[in-house]
Amino acid sequence: MRRYMITSALPYANGPIHIGHLAGAYLPADIFTRFLRLKGEDVIHICGTDEHGVAITLRAVQEGISPKELVDKYHERIKSDFEKFGISFDHFSRTSTPLHHRNAQNFFLKLHDKGYLYKRSMKQYYDPKMGRFLPDRYVVGTCPYCGYEDAKGDQCERCGRQIEPGELKDPRSALSGEPVILKDTVHWFFKLSDLKEPLREYVSSKDWKPFVKEFALSWIEELRDRAITRDLEWGVPVPLDDPDAKGKVLYVWFDAPIGYISATMEWASQVKGDPDAWKPYWMDPETVLVHFIGKDNIVFHTVIWPAMLYAHGDYILPTDVPANAFLNLQGRKLSTSKGYAIWADELVESVGQDIARYAVALYIPEKNDSDFNVREAFTRTNAELVDNFGNFAQRVLSFINRYMDGRVPEPKTLTEEDERLLKLLRETAKRYEELMLRYEIRLALREAVNLGAEANRYYEHQAPWKLRKGDPDRASTVLYVAFQILRGLSAMFYPYVPASVRRLWGYMNVSPESFSDLTTPNPDLAGHPIGRSEPLYRKVDEDKIRQWEEELRRRAEGREPESKGAEPRIGYEDFAKVKLRVAKVLSAERIPKTDKLLKLTIDLGDERRTLVAGLGHVYEPEDLVGKSIVVVANLQPKKLRGVLSDGMLLAAHDEEGKPVILTVEREVPPGSEVS
């Protein structure tokens, strides 16, 4: 067992979470952590909101509230967004806590006492109109290196180069929009230049993603001392008894990564009940420390943060920094300021948690920028998750329930094809694990999908529904093999779609065993009892895909929505054409060779009719007899599986997509009109 300390970049508490954030730093970390837990590793996943710095104060000014009010508001919103998306943290903290302030100040003092910090007068941008010094990111202008016209005062987002005060061309205030001037102020600097050699040796020794390692090494070659304090009202005060320290706070990129340690300390005390439980995760050299980030944070996590840890001396350095590139949307760059994004909560509310997770996982930008296209994303999700994995699970389990007395049958003689598929399971699991441990999460998912496709081909070719009568021993063997493959697939899909796989494990009556156990064929499963199963997923239909495409066009063009959740309206005259009546179910039976369809005989007061309803995966026929339901009585009859259905019952769908029939509050005579 290895010990892992996993972190996700601390999101600024100045806005909600969108799919770009999720694809970059949070979903990959969650998938990786869930995989490690399934392997039985000792792992914790830590995160929290970053609540200091310019981004916070700027948003507070824009919203007309205090920074404290802003971070309180968005801390809860961000935490809720992650919970809705199924992102699981062992602890989710915030950098405005007293514990973190103490930790950040003590870290500063440790570096100060060891001679790594010094005070220096410098030029800083000043906004004459507002009468205040501006932190670098309050200033925008033209990058002196690449010519990008919206570069920030400390670093260009396009070329990644560090920008010193005075280098930015045509600088202007991000607050007032007016030109700024350079004015003398005093700040404390971190002697990064003294750490050039140990940092080069450290990064050179790492087997990181090539673009991450190359970026870090190139940055080290230009390493310069960096100011770690700012003239700002909101933040961690500089902990020195020095007149020049008055009104100054620690630069957010000095205090923020220390938040990882503070959050782990809170986890130790609040979750584990052991104030010292955090220490092995940050002080034991055997611990694997992994930071999941977006590529805009590479320099801070591969150079500056390791330099801080090295200078401090008590903590381990990052083992890996699997940074991801950026996610675009429908061929355009995401823009939170312009409202061009898909927000985490709205995606889950639209298609459900696991469909949303799977769709985003398809586009994790592991090496290059990816483009999230809603039609492609949902079409692939329908094919790979719903039709491939979900359909295979339902076919196998429903067959075992119906024809094998709800128990995994005992195999008779394994054929070459059976052995091939079981061998493929073991080989796929090995490749999947290797890819996961290299953070190639999209390729690992592809291995699972390919195995699912092979399993479906095997099941279709063997056709146990045909073998059941002519060769029952062979049918038993096929179902035994299929159940073994399903166990393995469940382990591989679990990190991506955990909620539905947990339901599947319940249907299969298996505990969430280790990854190795689930992906290794187990002969003791013969005779294993299973529970009644239900479909795991509902497809994203064409109407919903078109709605998303139109909505994103609207957002790209900056058009206002017609109304929240707007749907086409109809007149009263149109609604009056629909005749809704109460009916009593007299009898119900399953339609042969179908999983869902039930044939109902209903009493409409003045006549009896037959309805066909797709409820068999949720309701037993006998459960419906005697119920008063609501039906559309004037619908054109339609033949389904040879049965003429004269009407349609009404049902809602719960949060898992299961139909729930509509009934009446108290008994009324059959045939009563609903209006």
N, C-alpha and C positions, 0 to 999 in steps of 0.2 A: 504493500500500500504506500502510495506517495502522498505527500501533503501539497495541496495547491491553494494559493491565494489568488483569487480572480477578482479583478476590478473592472468596472465599466466607467468610462469618462463621466465626470460629474456634470450633469446638464445645468446650464444657467437657469436660475429660477426666474426667468423673465418671459416665459411663454410655454405653450403646450408642446407635446411631443408629436412629431410627424414621422412618416415612413422613412425619410432620409436619416433621421436620428437612429431609428430602430435598426435599419439595415447596416449602419456603420458600426455602432458600438454596443448595442443592447441585445438584439436578437442573437447575433453570433455568440456573445458571451453566455447568454442563457442556454442556448443549444449545447455549447461546449461543456458548461457546468453540469447540465442534466446528463450528458453522456458520461462524464467522469463519475457522477454519483452512481449511475447504473453499473459502472465498472467496479464500484466499491471503494473508490478513492476517498481520501480525507480532503474535502474541498469546501471552501466558503466563497460566496460571491457578494461583494461589497459595493455599494454605491451611495449616492446622496446628492442633494442639490448644492450647486456652487452659488453662494448667495452674496458674494462681494464683487467689487470691481465695477468697471465702467459700464458694462452691458446692463447691469442691474440699475445703476443710478440713471442711466440714460432712459431706460424704459419707465422708471418711476416718474421722471420728469414728463415724459410723453403722456402717461396716464393720470398725472396730477395727484399722485399719492406719494407717501414716504417710501423709501427703500424697504423698511421693515414691513409695511403693509403689502408691498409688492411680493416680497419673498415668501411671506406667510401664505398669500393667495396661490402662488404658483407652485410652492412646495407640495401642497395638497393636490393640486391639479395634476402635476407630473407624477406623483405617487399613484394617483388613481389611474392615469393613462397606462402606466406600467402594469398595474394589477389587471386592468381590462385586457391587456394584450398577453397576459400570462407570463410576463417577465418576473421571475422569482429571485429576490435577493435575500440573503441571510440577514442582512440589515440594511436599511435605507435611511441615511442620516441627513445632516445638513451642516454647512460650514459656519452657521451663525451661532452655534451652541457655545456655552462658556467653556466646555471641555476642549473644543477645537481651538478657540481663541488662546487658551493656555498652552496647548500643544504647539501651535504655530509660533507663539512668542518664545517658548522654550527652545524650539528649533532654531529660531533666529539668534537667540542668545548663545546657544552652543556654537554656532558658526562664528559669531562675533568674538567669543572668548578664544576660539582656536585660530583667530587671525584671518579668517576667510572673508570678512566684511570690512569695508572702509567707507568713510564719509568723503563726499566730494561735491564741490559746487559745479553746477551744470546749467546749460540753457534748457528751458522748457517752454513749450507753447503756452501762450496766455491770450485769453479772449478779452480784449479791451471793452467790448460791449457788455459782457456779463461780469467783468471785474473778477475773474478767477483763472487760476492755472488749469490747464486742460491735460488730463492724462492722455497718453499717446493715442488711444483708440477713440478719443473724442475728436481727433484731428484727421481730416481726409485730404488727399491731394494726389499728385501724380508721382508714381514710383520712379526714382532716379535710375533704376536698373532696367526695368522692362517697359516703362511708360504707361502702366495701368493707371487709369485716371481716378479710380476710387480706392486707392491704397490707404491703409490705416497708418497712423503715425509711428507704430512700432514694428510692423511687419506687413509685407505685401502678400495678400491672399492669393495672388496669381502666381508669382515666382517663388514665394516663400522666403525671400531675403529679409534679413533683419535691417531695419531702418533706424538710423540714429537721428536725434533732434537736429534740425537744420538741413537734413538731406532731402526731405520731401519737397517737391516742387509745387508752387501755388497752394500752400496749405490754407485750409479754412476750417472753421469751427463746425463740428457736427451738431452743436446745439443751436447756435445762432445763424449759421451759414455765412458769417462774416469772415474776412481775412484775419489771421492770427499773427502775433508777433512772438519772438523769442525773448525770454526774460530769465534772469538768474534765479536759481533756487538751489537747495541743498538736498542730496539724497544719499542713501547707503547703497553701495555696490558690492556685488558678489564677485570674487576673484576667479571667474571662470577660466581666465587665461592661464592660471597656475595649474589647472587640471587637464590641460590639453592632452598630455601624454597618457595619463591613466585612462582617460575617456576613449582615446583612440585605441588603446590596447583592449579595453573592455568591449567596445562595439565590434572591433575586428574579430573577436573570439566568438561572436554570436552567429548562430545559424538562423537569421531572421529572414523575412521576406526580402527579396533583393532590392525592391524600390525603397523599403524602409531603411535597410542597412546603408545603401548608397547615399540616401538623403542625409542620414545622421553623420556619416563620415565626411561628406562634403561640408556640412555645417561646422563640424569640429575644426576643419582647416581654417575657417574664418572666425574662430571663437574669440569673442571679446568680453571683457567684464560687462556686467549687466546690472542696471539699477533695479533694486528689489523693493523700493518704497515709492509711494505716490502721494501727491497732494490731493487728498480726497477725504470727504467727511465720513464715508461709509466703508467700514472694513475693520481689520485687526490692527489696533493701534501699535505703533512702533514702541517696544518695551524698553526704552532707554531714558535715563534721567539726563536729558540733553535738551537745551532750548531749541535746537534745530529739529528735534523730533516732534515738537508740538504740531498738531494738525496733520500728521502724516500717518499713513497706514501701510501695511505690507502689500506689495504688489500681488494682485489676485493669483498670478501664476507662480508665486512663491508659496502662498498659503493653501491654494486649492489642492495640490497633490498630497499635502500633509493630511488633508481630509480623509484620505484612504486609511491612514493609520488611526485617526480619531474615530472613524466609523467602526473600525475593527475593535477598538477599545470599548466602545459602547456595546457592540455585539457580545463581547466577553462578559461584561457586567450585567447587561439587561437580558440577554438571551441565554447565555451559558451559566450565569450566576457565579462566575469565577473571574475576578478582575485581572488575573494574570493569564487567562486563556488566549489572549491575543499574541503573546510574545513569540511562541514558536512560528507563527505565520509571518512575522516580520524580522525575526532575529536568527532563526535557524537556517544555516546555509543549505540544508537539504530541501527546504521549501521551494517550490516552483512558483515564482511570482509572475503573473501574466496580466498585462494591461491591455484591454480592448478599447481602441480609440478610432477616431476618424483621422484621415491623413493631415488635416489641418493642425492636429496636435502632436505630430510626430516629433518635432524638435524638442518640445517640452518633456515628453516621456522618454526619449532616447538620449538626450544630452543634458538638459538642465536639471531634470529631476534626478537622474543617476548622479550628476555632479553634487547635488544637494545631499543625497544619501551617502555618497562617498566621503564628502567633507564632514558630515555629522559623525559617521563611523560606527554607529550602533545597529544599523539596519542593513538588510540584504539589498542587493540591486535587482532590478527587473531581469527575469530569465528570458522573457519574450515580450514583444510589443507587436501583436498581429494587427497592425493598422489596416483599415479598409479605405478605399477610395470613396468618391462621392456618388450618390444616387440622384439621377435626373428623373424627370417625370414627363412622359409623353414628348420626349425630345427637347424639353426645356429645363433650365436650371430651376431647382426649387427656390422659392422666395417667400420667407415667412412675412416679411414686411408688406409684400404685395398680396398675401393671402393665397399664393399659388403653392398648394401642398395638399396632401391627403393626411389628415390628422388621425392619430392612433385610435382615438375613441370612436370616431365616425366610421372608420373602416370596420371595426369590430361590430358596431351596431348594425352595419349594413349586411355583412356576410358571415358574422360569427367569428369567434376567437381563432379556431384552428384553421379555417379557410384563410383568414387574414394573415396568420403567421406563415402558412405555407406559401402564399402568394409573395410575401416579402422575402422569404428565404430563397426563393428562386432567383432573386436579384442582388444578393449580398455582393457588394463590389470588392471582391477579395484582391484583385490585381489591378483592374482598371475601372474607370467610372462605368456604372451600369445605367440603363434607361428602363424605368418601370413603365410598362405599357399595360393599361388595365385589361384590354381585350386579350392580349397574349397571356397575361398573368392568370386571369380567371379561366381562360380556355385550357391552359396547361394544368391548373389546379383541378379543374373538372376531370381531365383525362388521367392525371397521375395520382392524385389523392383520392378522388371520389370513385372513378371507374376502375382504377388499378387496385389500390390497396383496400379501399372501403368495400368495393363490390366483391373482391375475393374473400374478405373476412365474412361478409354476410352470406355468401354462397356456401362456404365451408361450414359455418356454424349452423345455419338453418338446416342444411342437409343432415348433419349429425343429430340435430335435435329431432328432426322429423322421421328419419329412417334408421338411425342407429341408437334409438332409445336414449338420446342425450348423453352418450358416452363415446369417447374416442375409441374407434374399433381397433381390434387387435390385427396387426398385419399378418398375412399368410406368407407369401413368397415375394420378396422384393425383386423387381425386375431391374435390368440395366438402366432403364429410364428413371426408375425410382431412386436408384443409387446415385445417378448423375445429378438429380435435383438436390438430394441431401448433401452431396459433395459441394455443389454450387453454393448452398447455404453457408457452409463452413468457409469456403474461399471468399465469398462476398463479405462475410463478417470480418475476415482478416483485412481485406482491402479497405473496408469502411473504417475500421479502427485506425489503420495507418493514416488515412486521409484526415480523419478527425484530429489526430494528434499533431498533424501538420497544419491545422486550422483551415483545411480545404473543405469547408462545410458544404458548399454546393456540389462538389464532386462526390462527397460521401453520400449525399442525398441521391445523386444519380445512380450510385451502386444499389441503393435500396429500391429505387424505381425499376431498375433493370431486373432485379430479382423478382419483383412483383409481376413484371410482364412475363417472365419465364414461368412463374407459378400459375398465372392465368392461362397461358398456352397449354401447360401440362394438364390443368384441370379440364379445360375445354376438349383437349384431345382424348383424354382418358374417359370423359363423359360418364361419371359414376351413376348418373340418373338412368343411363341405359344399362349399365352393368348390374344395377341393383337386383334385377329379376333374373337375368341370364347368367351372371357370374358374380354372386354376392361376395365371395372371398376376395375377388379382385377389387370390387367396389370398396370393401373394408380397407384394403391396403392403400388405395388411392386417398381415402379420407384420412388415414393415419399419416401418410406423407404430407398431405396438404396442411394438416393441423401443425405438424412440426415446422413447416415453412412459415406458417402464420405466426407462430411464436417468435421466430427469428425476425420476421418483418416487423412485428410489433416493437421489438427492441430497437430496430433501426429507425423507425418512424417516431418513436416516443420523444426524443429530444426536440423534434420539430413541431409535433402536434400532441402535446402531453395530455390535454384534457380528454380527447377522444380515445387515446390509447389506454388511459386509465379505465374508461368505460369498457373498452374491449377486453382488458384483463379481467374485469368483473364478469363479462359474458363468458370468457374462457375459463373462469375459475382458477386463474393462476395469480400468484403473488408477483409483485415486481421484483423478480429474481435478478441476479447479476447479468450483465450483458453476455458474458461467456456462457452462462447456463441457458439463457433464452435462445442463443444462436447455435447451440450444440444439440443435435438430435438426441432425444431422451427415450430409450425403449420402455421406460417405466410408465409412459403416458398412456399406454394401452389400457382401456377401461376407465380413464380419467373422466369424471362427470363434468359437464358444462352447463351453463345457465341459458335461459332464453335470450336471444340476441335481437337487436334492432339495428337498422341502418345507421352507420356512424355519421354520414354527411348528407347534405342536400346540395345539389349543383347550384352554381350561380347562373341564373337564367339569362337569356338574351336581353330581356327588357332591362334587367339591372345593369348589365354591361353597357347598354346604350345610354342609360341614365348617367352612369359614371363618365362616359365619354363626353356627353353634353355638359355635365357639370364642370369638368376640367377645361373644356373649351371656354365656358363662361368665366372661370377663374383666370384663365390665361389672358382673356380679353378685358378683364376688369369689370365685367358686367355684374350688376346686382342680381341676386336671386329673386325670382318672382315672389316667393315666400318660403319660409323655412319648411322643408319637407313637402314642397308643393306638388300636387298631383292634379291631372286634368279633372275639372269639375263637370258634372252633368246637371241638367235641369230636373226639376221635380217631375216633369212629364215623363222623362226617361226612366226615373226611378219607379214611377207608378206602374210602368209596364211589367215590372218584376213582381210576381205573385209569390209571397212567402207564406207558408202554412205550417202548422204544427202537425206532426204525424207520429203515430205510435208504432214502434218496431214489433211486429208479430213473430217473425222468425229470422234467423241469420245462419248462414253456412258459408264455408270456404269454397271458392271456385277452384277446382282441381288444377294442379300444375302452376299455381301462382303463389307468391309469398304474401302479397298484400290484399288481393281483391276478395271482398266479401259480397255475397248476394243477400240482400235484405228484402223481406216482404213487409210493406208498411200499410197502415190503416190511415187513410186521409178523410175519414168520416163518411163520405158518400161513395168511396171506392177504395179498392186495394191496388197497390202498385208494386213493381219490382224496381229496386235501385241496386247499382253496383258502386261500392265505395272502397277506396284504397286504404283501409284501416286495419288489415289483418296483421300487420307487424306491431300494432299497438294494442288492439282490442281482441279478446277472444270472442267468437260469435255469441256464446251464451251471455256475455257481459252486456250485450246490446239489447237483448230481448226485453221488452217491457218499457224501454226508455222512450220518453217524448222528445223528439228531435225537431229541428227546423229544416224545411226543404224548400228548394225552388220548384214550384209546382207547374210552371208553364214553360219549362225548358224543352226544347226539341229532344225526343228520345234518341239514344245513341247505343249501338251495339258494342259491347266490350266482352271479349273472349266468348263470343257466341251468345251472350245474355243481353237482352234489350233492357237498358237502364232508362226508366221513365221518370226523370227528375234528378235532383242533386241535393245531397244533404250539406249543411253548412258546418264548417269546422275552423277553428283558429289553430295557430301553431305556437308551441311553447318555445322557450329560449334555445332548446336543442333541436328545433324543427319538427317535433313530433306533433301529429294532429290531435286536437282536443275537440270533441263534438260539442256543438252548441245545444243546450237544453233549455227548458223553461223553468222559472223560479218555483211555480206550483202547478199542479195538474190542471190542464184545460182540455176540453173535448178535442179529439182528433179532427183535423180539418179547420181549426180556428185560424183566422188570418193574422199575420204578423205585420204590423205597420208602425 
